[in-house]
């Protein structure tokens, strides 16, 4: 539809009395509903899923509703032993469902603000965050603890492939010119930059989309293992719980390697049709890139490739751009080796069925993101495991002294050389950002070599060290001292 047609179409709606603030994108009697999001998992060199990845790459604003506190962990680099009662990673979480958003686009014929019911179910997972407000259901959260206070922050149990949770938005109004919450957070303003109808719940909460998030105990549809003999990555299917009625095709894939200096190497891989036989090798590719493959200029090339593929799958251009902008830090600026792919709609519809009471053409475009454990990370884990217990204790005491000394202005400045008021304010501001994961710990205090090696493992460092500790007991001293132990749902859950 060209600009003139879109303009007159929307003017027609206004003349019929509907209060709208979005362009028309649907041609017939049906609404157009688009959704995007990311399924993230972490796999070791054999392709097995690693649990404990309930860390939060992009914390959302505080007004977002939660199923329970501390299911998702803030990405701070400060060790757990610095905080009393700090939450731990959940070993059952093998997948994160990140920032799905649902957009509504009205048909030309719409002449009033409709009301609709929308529900989404997560098979094998918990839907942990959502906005606007919805009614949540999750059997593992007992005593209806959907709004837990401080005394109930850990009241959740085991997460299994048989778990199931649900969100329902009832009597949702769509298409009004309602005010939105004033917010500047990048993770929230990026999805707003889309021409779509606003929604409003019965309690008056309004937004340009429906937002939700979750964690799960399920496997990605792809299993990627490393063949050390040939230096290749081998791709296989994982469809063990999925009834396959028709071929599931992955139309676009990319292997991406991002270095700590920000330079990127990537290659596009051929499209795949998933095979019910998990032993079949679907494709293979070299596991490493040559030094000449890395370039800062590859960032825009990779973004352009993803943008083109997302639009080809059915997203509008502004929706595809909103996805990439929302996840710019995790997708493009976090060091590591990862595979991106477009998830087959049949896989999404099975694990995340969506129901909308409006007559609508629904298009769901989900990105799969598989983070791959690397030999470099394994080398860092070996370095940590070689540390003696006295050395770990000495480094931990020094870091503890540096951290709390700076907060109390004693060891860093001395009692006779206290900082001025503005300097104290800056220290407090830096402290808040470090604790929230918005700044590195090394920007605040000197970090001992052993702990810095742990931080260099990346955002899934806690999951990686716990997984490696299953094979190397020498890591237990480091884990115990910094309180990196996994959450124990069988002990902490409600009876």
N, C-alpha and C positions, 0 to 999 in steps of 0.2 A: 504494500500500500504506500503510495507516495505521500509527501508531506501535506499537499493540499487536501487530498482525500481524507487523511487522518484528521486534519484540522476541522473540516466541515462535518465529519462524522461525530467528533466530540461536541461541536457546537449544536448538532442535532440533539444529542443527549441532554445538553443544558436546556434547550428549548422545551424539551419534554419534562423538565423539572427535576432531574436527578442532580444532586450536588456532588460533583466529581472533580478530581484534580489530577487526572491521568489521561494519556492518549489512548485511543481505541486500537486494539490489536487483534480482536476477534471479528471474523467476517459474518458469521451466521448466528443461529440462536443459542449456541453454546458459549460458555465461558472458556477461556484458555487459562490453564493452570500449569505453571512451570515450577520445578523444584531443582535445586542443586545442593550438593553437600560432598563430604569426603569420608570414606572408610579408610582408616589408618591402622596398619599392623606392623609388627616388628618380627623378623624372621632370622634365625641363626644360619650357620653355614650349611646345614642340612635341609633348610626350608621349614623347620619346625617353628611354630609360633612361640614367642616369648611373652610370658605374662607379666603383669605389673606395670602396664603402660598407661595407667590412669593419671598421667601428668597432663597439665593444661598448657598447651602452646600459646593460646590466645585467650586469657581470662576475659569474660564478658562483664558488663556493668553490674553493679550490685542490685539493680532493680529486677534483674532476671530471676524468675522463680526456680527453686531447687527441690528436687526429690528428697535430698538429704545432704547434710553438710559434709564436706571433705571427701566426697566420692572422687572428685577431681582435685588434684593437688596443684597448687601454684608453682610456677617454674623457678623458684628461688634457688640460688646456689649455696645458701647458708645451710650448714648441716643440721639435721634434726635434733641433735643433742643440745643445740643452742636454744631450743624452744621446749618448754615443758608440755608434754602431751601432744607433740606434733603427730599428725596423721602419717600413715605409711602407705606405700603402694600396695594395691590389691592384686594378689597373684592370679586371681581368676580372670582379670581383664586382659584379653588377648586382642581386642579390637576397640578402637575409638570411632564413634560416629560423630563427626565434627560439623557443626554449624549448618545442618540442612535448613534452608529457608524456602518457603512456599510463597509464590507470587500469584496474584489473581488479575486477569485482564478481561474486561467486560465485552460482551457482544454488542454490536451496533443497536440491536433491538432492545437493549435493557433500558427501561424507563423509570426504574425505582431502585432504592437501596434494598437488595435482597438479604435474606437471612439464611444461614447455612450451618450445617453441622459437619465438622471435620474431625477425623480420628486417624491416628497412626499407631501401629503396634510394632514392637521390636521383638522378634523371635530370637531368643538366646541373649537378650540384653535388657538393660535398664535405660529408660529415657530420663536423664538426670536433670536437665535444665530446659526451660521453656519460657516463651513470652510471645504474645500476651498470655494471661493466665488461662490455664486449662485444668481439667480434672485428671489427676494421675492415678494409675493403678499399677501396683507392683507387689506381688505376694510376699517377696522377701523382706519388704519394709513393713514390719508388723506394727500393731497398735496404731495403724493409720498415721505413721510418723512422717507425713509428707512435709510438714513445716517444723522440723525438729529444732528445739532450742539447744543451748550449750550442753545440757545434761543428756541430750539424745543424739549427739553429733556422730557417734559411731554405731548407731543402731541399725546396721544392715549386715546381712549374712553372706552366704556363698552365692556366687554367680555361676550358673551352669548353662550348657547349651539348651537345656529344657526350660530355662527361665523365660519369662515373658512379661513385658510391661506395655502400658498403653497410655496415650494422652488423648483427651477428647475436648474439643472446643465446641460448645453447644450454643445455638442461637447467635452465631457470629454475624455481625453486620459487615457488609463489604461495599465500599465505594463512597463513603462520606468524606468530607473535608475536615477531619478531626485533628486536633493538635497532637504532636508527637513529643515524647520526652526529650528535653534538651540534653544532648550528650555529644561529646567530642571524640570518644574512643574510636580509633580506627577500625576495630573489629566490628563495630556497630554501624558506623556511618557508611562504610563501604557497601554493605548490602542495601542500604537505603538509596543509593545512587542509581535507581532503576525506575522507569516509568511504569508504575503498577498501581492498582487500587489499594487504598488504605483499608485496614480491617479494624474492628472494634468489638471487644467482648462486653458481656453484660455488666461487668464491673467498671466499664469506662476506660479500660486500657486500650490504647491505639498504637498501630505500627503500620509500616509499609509491607509487612510480610508476617507470616507465622514462622517462628524460630523454635528449634529444639535441638537437643544434643543427647548423646548417650554413650554407654560403654557396653561391651558384650564379651561373651565367652564363645566366640565362633571363629572360624578360619576364613581367611581371604579366599576368593575363588582361584587364585594362583598360588602355587608353591614354587619358590625359587631357591634352588640349591647351588652350591659352589663346587665345581669339579676341579680339585686342586691339581690333578694330573695334566689337564688340558687348559687350565686357566680360564674356564668358561662358567657362565651362569646357565643353568638348565631350568626350563619352565615346564611345569606340570599343572594339571587341574586338581582342584579340591572341591568335590561336589557330593561328599558322602551323605549329607542329610537333605539334599535338594532333589525333589522330583523333577526330572528333566523331561518335559513334554515336547520340546523343540530345541534345536541347536542354540547354544548360548555363545554369541560371538563377541569378542573384544575387538573393536574396530581400530583402536589407536593405543599404542604403548610407547613409552620413552624410558630409557635408562639414563639416569642423571647422576653426575658426581659433582659435588660442590666442595671446594677446598676452603680452608679457614681464611684464605686471602680474598675470598669472594669470587674467584674465577670458576667458571662452569664448563664442564664438558657434558655433552649429551648425544644420544643417537636415537633415532626413531626405529622401532622394531615392527616387523610385519604383523598384520592382524591375525588373530587366533580364534579358532573355534574350540571351546572347552570340550574335553573328552571325558566321558564317564569313567574311563579307566585311568586311575591316578598314576599309573606307571608310565603312561605314554609321554614321551618328551615332545612338547608342542613346538618349541623352538629353543635355540641356544645362541649365546652372544658372548664375546670376550668380556671378562669380568673387570678389566681395567682399561683405562684410556691412556694414550701416549701423552707426554708432556705438551706436545704441540696442539693437542685437542682442547686444552683449557684456554679460555678467553673471557674477559669481562663482557665482551660484546655478545657472547652467547646467551646472556640473560634475556635480552629482547627477542632473540630468535626463538628461544624456548617458549617464552610467553606467547609469541605470535603463533607458534605451532599449536599450543594448547587452546588458544582463543579460536583458531580456525576449526579445530576438531570439536570444541564445545558447541559452536554455532551449527556445524554440520549435523550434530546430534539433536538439534532442535531448540537450543536456548536462543533467546534474542541476544544481540551483540552487547547490550548494556548489562544483561544478566551474566553473561560469560565474563565480562570485564570485572563485574562486582565480585565474582568468585575468586578470580586471580588476585584482585586487590586485597580481599579479606585475608587470604592465606599467603600473602607475599613473604612474610617472615619465615613460615614453616616450609613453604614450597621452594623458595628461591634464595633465602639468605641464611639458612641453617646448614652448616657443613654436614656432609654425609653422602652415602650412596643410597639411592632410592629409585624405585620404579613407579611411574605414574601410568595409569591405564583407565579407560572409560569402562565402568562396570556395566555388564549386560543388564538391561532393564528387567529381564526375568529373574535374575538373582536378587536385585533390589526389591522387586515386588514380593518375592517369597519371604525374605527376612524382614522387610519393612513395609508391610501392606498399608496402603493409604486409602481411606474412604472419604468422599466428598459428596454431600447431598445435592449439590448443584449439578445440572447437566453441564458437563465440562469435558474438553479434550485435555487430558493430563499428559504431560511430558516430564519425566524425571531423569535428570542427567547427573550421575554420581561419578566422582573421581576416586579410583582406588589408589592408595599410596602405601607402598610396602617399603619400609626402611630395612636395609640389609646390614647385618653385622659384618664388619670388615676385619681383615688381618691386622690393620692398624689398631683397631679397638682391642683385639685379642692381645696384641703386644702391650698395650697399656694395662690391661688386666693382669698380665704376667708380671709387669713391673710393680704393681700394687701388691700382688701376692708375695713378692720377694721381700717386702718390708718386714722387719722384725717387730715384735710387739713393743719393745722399749722405744724403737724409733717412731712408731705410730703414736704412742702415748706422748712422746716429747713434742712431736709436731702438733698434735691436737691441743696440748696445753698452751703452746706458743700462739696458736691461732685464737684460742679462747681468750688469752690475755690481750692480744691485739684488738679483737672485736669489742670486748667489754671495756677495755681500757679506753678506747676511742669514744665509746658511748658515755662513759662517766667522766671523761676528760682528765683522767689521772695519769696513767702510764704514758700516754702519748704527749701530754703537755706538762705534766707535773703540777703539783698543788699551787706553786707560785707563778705559774705561767698559763693561767686559764684562758681559753679563747674568748673573744668578744662575742657580743650578742649575735651579730650577723653571721659570724663563723659557726656559732652553735646552731643557728637556724639552718645553715647549709649542711652541717653534719647530720642533723635530724632529717632533713629532706633526702639526703643521700642514703641514710639508713633505711628510710621507708621504701625507697626505690630498690635498694638491694634486697630487702626482705620480700618484696613483691615480685622479684625476678626481672625488674625493669633495668637494672644495672648489674654488672658483674661484681662478684665478691672481691676480685683483685683490684677493682677501681676504688675500693673502700679501705681495704687493709692488705698487708702482705699475706699471701697464701702459701703455705708450705708445699714443697714439691709433690709429696704423696697425694695430698688432697687435690692439688691442681691437676694431677694426672687423672684422678677420678672425674673432675669436672670436664676434662678434655674428651671424655667418652661421649659427650653430647647430652641431649635432653632426655634420653632414655637410659641414662647412666645407672640409675638405681635398679632398673629391671635387668640391665646387662650384668651388673656385678652379682646380683642375687642368682641369676641363671648360671653364671660361671662358678659361683660358690658351690653349686651342686656337684661339680667335678673337682674343684680345688678347695679343700678345707682351709688352706692357708689364708683365704680371704676373710674368714670368720672374725678374726681380731679387728680388722678394719671395719667390717660391717657392724660389729657390736659396739665399738667405741663411738662411732658416729651415729649410732641408732638408725641404721639403714634397713633393719629387719622388715620383712613383709608383714602386712596386716593379717591377723588371725581371725577370720570370720567365725570359726566354730566356737571361739571363746568369747568374742565380743558381741555377737548377735543377740538380739532379744530372745528370751525363752518363751 
